[in-house]
Amino acid sequence: MIMKLHYKGKYNLDPETLPAALHKEGAVQFKEAGSTRELGKKANIIAVVLLITLFIPIVFLRSIDLNGFGFWIGILLSLVCTVPHEIIHALCFREDVYLYTNLKQGMLFVIGIEPMSKARFVFMSVLPSLVFGLIPYLIGLFIPHCAIFLGLGWSSISMGAGDYINIYHALTQMPKGAKTYMSGFHSWWYMPEENGESVSRIG
């Protein structure tokens, strides 16, 4: 199947309105934040820690001019890249993906309910932060006249904080051979049967 992206408009903060999956037999819900607000608080803390940590090498590399416009333009570009960030997530799916926004709450995210392996889930989660974050950050860090990349990467890495939380849950909670899928606000993992994947109930 080919991925189809559906824009669902403003998220009303009610998880019951999000797409729900048919739960797999024996599926286990991830031990994760109980609400978007709780997840947001954790993500914000991680983002601040990343911003401080990643700024230390910038300060010690005196060849980088932070007084110019390049660095700050890069930070502004990171805000523009929030939509492409989600598009890259969506491209890692093979079925329907749903895009939600809530700019007042600073929320922009995609949900797809198809099952995927741990490796594909981790790749899907980290890919935008590699494209807009780590790669530009390293380019800007070691090539002084590429300060715009440095600003873009420095800011974009921190914006992936929520994704890093999902990656941590997958790496620490999913057994070898397990698959995962999203249903509403939460993610689940299960062990697929050798002769097929059974469905137990509607979420």
C-alpha positions as CSV (number, residue, x, y, z in Angstrom):
1,M,0.0,0.0,0.0
2,I,1.0,3.6,-0.6
3,M,1.0,6.0,2.4
4,K,-1.9,8.5,2.3
5,L,-1.6,11.7,4.5
6,H,-4.9,13.1,5.8
7,Y,-5.0,16.5,7.4
8,K,-7.4,16.4,10.3
9,G,-7.2,20.0,11.5
10,K,-7.1,21.2,15.0
11,Y,-6.6,18.6,17.8
12,N,-9.2,19.3,20.5
13,L,-7.2,17.7,23.3
14,D,-9.6,14.8,23.5
15,P,-7.7,11.5,22.9
16,E,-11.0,9.7,22.1
17,T,-11.2,11.7,18.8
18,L,-7.8,10.3,17.6
19,P,-7.6,7.2,15.2
20,A,-8.0,3.9,17.1
21,A,-6.6,0.6,16.0
22,L,-8.0,-2.9,16.2
23,H,-5.9,-4.2,19.1
24,K,-3.8,-7.3,18.5
25,E,-4.1,-10.4,20.7
26,G,-2.0,-10.0,23.8
27,A,-1.1,-6.3,23.1
28,V,0.6,-4.4,25.9
29,Q,0.3,-0.7,26.3
30,F,3.6,1.2,26.7
31,K,4.3,2.6,30.1
32,E,4.3,6.2,29.1
33,A,2.8,9.6,29.9
34,G,-0.9,9.5,30.7
35,S,-1.8,12.7,28.9
36,T,-0.5,15.1,26.3
37,R,0.1,17.7,29.0
38,E,2.3,15.3,31.0
39,L,4.2,14.3,27.8
40,G,4.7,18.0,27.0
41,K,6.2,18.7,30.4
42,K,8.7,15.8,30.0
43,A,9.5,16.8,26.5
44,N,10.1,20.4,27.5
45,I,12.6,19.4,30.2
46,I,14.5,17.2,27.7
47,A,14.5,20.0,25.1
48,V,16.0,22.5,27.6
49,V,18.7,20.0,28.6
50,L,19.6,19.4,25.0
51,L,19.7,23.1,24.2
52,I,22.1,23.8,27.0
53,T,24.3,20.7,26.3
54,L,24.5,21.3,22.6
55,F,25.4,25.0,23.1
56,I,28.5,24.1,25.1
57,P,30.5,23.1,22.0
58,I,29.3,26.2,20.1
59,V,30.7,28.4,22.9
60,F,34.1,26.7,22.9
61,L,34.5,26.9,19.1
62,R,35.5,30.5,18.9
63,S,35.6,30.4,15.1
64,I,31.8,30.6,15.0
65,D,30.3,34.1,14.9
66,L,27.1,34.2,16.9
67,N,26.8,37.9,16.4
68,G,25.9,37.5,12.7
69,F,22.5,36.8,11.4
70,G,23.2,33.3,10.1
71,F,22.8,31.4,13.4
72,W,19.6,33.2,14.2
73,I,18.1,32.7,10.8
74,G,18.8,29.0,11.2
75,I,16.8,29.0,14.4
76,L,13.9,30.7,12.5
77,L,14.2,28.0,9.8
78,S,13.8,25.3,12.4
79,L,10.3,26.7,13.1
80,V,9.5,26.5,9.4
81,C,10.7,22.9,9.4
82,T,8.1,21.7,11.9
83,V,5.7,20.7,9.1
84,P,8.3,19.0,7.0
85,H,9.4,17.3,10.2
86,E,6.0,15.6,10.5
87,I,5.9,14.9,6.8
88,I,9.1,12.9,7.2
89,H,7.5,10.9,10.0
90,A,4.5,10.2,7.7
91,L,6.7,9.0,4.8
92,C,7.9,6.2,7.0
93,F,4.4,4.7,7.1
94,R,2.9,2.5,4.4
95,E,-0.8,3.1,5.2
96,D,-3.0,6.0,6.2
97,V,-1.4,8.7,8.3
98,Y,-3.3,11.6,10.1
99,L,-1.9,15.0,10.7
100,Y,-3.2,17.1,13.6
101,T,-2.4,20.7,14.7
102,N,-3.0,22.8,17.8
103,L,-0.8,25.8,17.5
104,K,-2.1,27.4,20.7
105,Q,-0.8,24.4,22.6
106,G,2.3,24.2,20.4
107,M,1.2,20.8,19.1
108,L,1.8,19.3,15.6
109,F,1.9,15.6,15.2
110,V,1.0,12.6,13.0
111,I,-0.6,9.3,13.9
112,G,-0.6,6.1,12.0
113,I,-2.2,2.9,13.4
114,E,-0.4,0.3,11.3
115,P,1.9,-2.2,13.0
116,M,5.7,-1.8,12.5
117,S,8.9,-3.4,13.8
118,K,10.9,-1.9,16.6
119,A,13.6,-0.9,14.1
120,R,11.2,0.8,11.7
121,F,9.5,2.6,14.6
122,V,12.9,3.9,15.9
123,F,13.9,4.9,12.4
124,M,10.6,6.7,11.8
125,S,10.9,8.5,15.1
126,V,14.5,9.7,14.8
127,L,14.7,10.4,11.0
128,P,13.4,14.1,11.1
129,S,15.9,15.0,13.9
130,L,18.7,13.5,11.8
131,V,17.7,15.4,8.6
132,F,17.0,18.8,10.3
133,G,18.9,18.4,13.5
134,L,22.1,16.4,13.9
135,I,23.4,16.6,10.3
136,P,23.0,20.4,10.0
137,Y,24.4,20.8,13.6
138,L,27.6,18.9,12.7
139,I,28.0,20.8,9.4
140,G,27.6,24.1,11.2
141,L,29.8,23.1,14.1
142,F,32.8,22.2,12.0
143,I,32.4,24.6,9.0
144,P,32.4,28.2,10.6
145,H,30.7,30.0,7.6
146,C,27.7,27.6,7.8
147,A,26.3,29.2,11.0
148,I,22.8,29.0,9.5
149,F,23.1,25.2,9.6
150,L,24.3,25.4,13.2
151,G,21.2,27.4,14.3
152,L,18.9,25.1,12.4
153,G,20.4,21.9,13.8
154,W,20.8,23.2,17.4
155,S,17.1,24.2,17.6
156,S,15.7,21.2,15.6
157,I,17.4,18.6,17.7
158,S,15.6,19.9,20.8
159,M,12.3,19.9,18.9
160,G,12.5,16.1,18.6
161,A,12.3,15.6,22.4
162,G,8.9,13.9,22.2
163,D,10.3,11.5,19.6
164,Y,13.2,10.6,21.8
165,I,10.8,9.7,24.6
166,N,9.0,7.3,22.2
167,I,12.3,5.8,21.1
168,Y,13.3,5.2,24.8
169,H,10.0,3.4,25.4
170,A,10.4,1.2,22.4
171,L,14.0,0.3,23.2
172,T,13.4,-0.4,26.9
173,Q,9.9,-2.1,26.8
174,M,9.6,-4.0,23.5
175,P,11.0,-7.6,23.5
176,K,13.0,-8.9,20.6
177,G,10.7,-9.7,17.6
178,A,7.8,-7.5,18.9
179,K,5.9,-5.1,16.8
180,T,4.3,-1.8,17.8
181,Y,1.4,0.4,16.7
182,M,-0.4,3.5,17.8
183,S,-4.0,3.7,18.9
184,G,-5.3,7.1,20.0
185,F,-2.8,8.8,22.3
186,H,-1.0,5.6,23.3
187,S,1.4,3.1,21.7
188,W,1.2,-0.7,22.2
189,W,3.5,-3.6,21.5
190,Y,2.7,-7.3,20.8
191,M,4.4,-10.5,19.7
192,P,3.1,-11.5,16.3
193,E,2.0,-15.1,15.8
194,E,4.0,-17.2,13.4
195,N,1.0,-17.9,11.2
196,G,-0.5,-14.4,11.2
197,E,-1.5,-11.5,13.5
198,S,-4.8,-11.9,15.3
199,V,-7.1,-9.1,16.3
200,S,-8.8,-9.1,19.7
201,R,-11.0,-6.0,20.0
202,I,-11.7,-2.4,18.8
203,G,-9.8,0.3,20.7
